[in-house]
Amino acid sequence: GRLVVRDEEFTVVGVLLLLLKIVYEYCQSVNDMPMLVTDIMNRLAEILQLFNRKTYQLVLEAGAFETVGLKSITAKHLAAASQSLLAVAAVVPLVRTYFDARLQQREKVLLSQFDALVQAFTNHSKEIHSKLISMIDEVISRQLNKWEIGGPTPSLSVQNIVRQIVRLHDALQGLVSAEQLKTVCYSILAVFRSRLKQRIQRIPSEDGSFV
């Protein structure tokens, strides 16, 4: 589904919409039980922490293989998870503002847990980005190891690299923003340049030494 937070659009998984419903209900319950505002806030923060932790286990630790029977974690899975995490990171400051208006001054020190949550969700999203780049890095490294000077141009290895990058681009397009897609592409370009340089340096020169 699509979620817009402060004019920024995110492509999110269905469970995130359920999470937001829970967040809304917790916030509403403060109106019914204002004397429990700190307890409600703390419980909500724990739920958000749990969502982040479980997402990490399912995606980065590949727990989804056993939990839901996935055979592999694809680029689409990674992108959807990253988008959902960024969406939560965008929502949490709004939740913080909501509770800030309902806490007594001496209780406002508890709001720092929301700042920590924003940082945690953002860092988690960055880790998923790194995982995405590492997947294409493996493809680039594997193909360049097969690359031989003097073959057809473009070589089969380069064709395979381009094919995989195009597949990744197509998978991410529509899932992430244009700016995020550009960031991914620049990261892939940097990886390709680095791996190509390493590969060229391993090619023997005419005198038997290496470039």
N, C-alpha and C positions, 0 to 999 in steps of 0.2 A: 504494500500500500504506500500511499504518499502522505507525508506529514510536513506541514509548513510551520516553522517556529521563527517568529520575528523576521518574516519575509525570506527565510532560507528554507529551501525545500529538501527533504530527505526521502529516500526510498527505504522503507523499513519493513521488517518481518512482522508477521501477524502477532507474535507474542508481545511485541513492544506496545501494540495498541492495547492489549490487555493490561500491561504494566501501567500505562498512562491512565487507564480507567481506575486502577487501584490507587494511583497517586491522587487522582481527583477525589475519590471517595474518602481517602485519609484527610485531605485538606478540608473537605466539606464537614467531616466529623468534628473538626475543631469548633465549628459554629455551634454544634449541638452540645459539645463538652469542653468549653474553653478552659476549664480548670485542669484539663489533662493535656494541654497543648504541648508541653515538653515531652511527655511520654509518647504522644502520637507522632511528634516530629522524630524522635529517636527511633521508633519502630519503622517509620517510613524510610529513614536513612539506612536502616539495616536491610530492608527489602531491596533498595537500590544497590547496596553493596553485594547482596546475594545475586542479583541479576548480572552484575558485572563479573562476579566470580564464576558463575555457572556458564556464562558466555565464553569466558576464557577457557574453561575446562572442555567445553564442547568443540570449540573452534581451534584454538592454538594447541591444546593438549590432545586434540583429536578424539575427545570423548564421545563425539557424535557417532563414531563407528559402532560403538557398543550400545549407546543409549537409544538411538533412533535407526540404527542399521544402515547408515550411509557407507557406501563403498569407498568414497574418496571425498576430500574437502576441495571443492573447485574454486576457481577465481570468483564465480558468482556468489558462492557461500561466503567467502571472505569479504567481498565488497558489501554484501547485504548486512553482514555482522558489523562491519566498520561504520556503515551509514547509521545503523540503529544505535550504536554507541555514541556517535556524534550527535544524534538527535536527543538522546538522554542528556548529554553534556550541555545541550542548548536549553533543555527544559529545566534542569536543576536550579539555575540562577533564578528562574521565575518562582520556583517553589521556595527558595531561600527568601525572596522578597515577601512572599505570602506570609511566611512564619515570622519574619522580622517585624512585620506590622502588628503581630499578636503576642509577642514576647515582652516580658518586663526587661528593663535594662540589664539587670544582673543575670538574666537568662541568655542574653544574646551571645555570650561566649560559645554557646552550643552551635551557633550557626556555622562555625568553622568547619564542621563535618561536611557541610555541603560544598565548601570550597575544595576540600580534599576529594570529594566525589567527582567534581568536575575534572580535576587533575587526573584522577584514576581512569575515568572513562576516556579522556583525551589520550593519555599514554597508552591505554589498551588499543585504541584505534590506530595509533602509530605503529604498535607492534604488529598489528594485522597488515598494515601497509608494508612493513618490512618482510613479513612472511610472503606476501604477494610478489614482491620483487625477488625474493630468494627462489621462488618457484621458477620464474623466467630466467634467473641467473643460472640455475641448474641446466636448463635447456640450452642456453647460450654456451656454457662451458662444455657441455657434452658434444654439441655440434662442432664447435671450433676445434676440439681435440681431434675430430675426424677430418678437418679441413686440410687440403694439400695444395701447395703452390703448383701452378701450371695446369690445373684442371680447367674444365669449362667455366665460363663466366656468365652469370653468377654461378658459383659452385652450389652443389646440392646442399651442403651444410648451411650456406647463407640463405638459400631458398627456404630451408626448414626453419631457420631462425625467424625469418620474416613472416612465414606462415603462422608460427606460434604467437608472434607479437600481434599480428592482425586478429587472430582468434581472441586474444586477451582483450584487445581494444573493443572488439565487437561485443564481448561478454560484459564489459564494464559500461559501455555506452548506454545511457538511459538509466543506469543504476546509480552512477555518481555524477556530480556536477562537472561541467566543462573544465573548471579550474582544477578540480581533483584529478580528472582524467589527464590533464596536461602535466600535473605533478608526477603522476605515475609514468607517463611517457618519458619525461626528462630523466627520471630515475633509471628507467630501462636503458636509455641512451648512454647514461654514465656507466652503467654496468657493462654494456656492449663495448664501449671504448676501452675500458679497463681490461676486460677479458681478451679483446683483440690485441691490445698492446702486449699482454703477457704471452699470448700465442706467437706473435711475431718474434718476440725475444727468444723464443725456443727454436726458431728456424735456423739451421746451420747456414753459414755464409760459404762462399766459394773456397775459402782457405780452411774450412773445417771448424772455424770458431762459430760462436753464436752471435746473432745480431744484437 
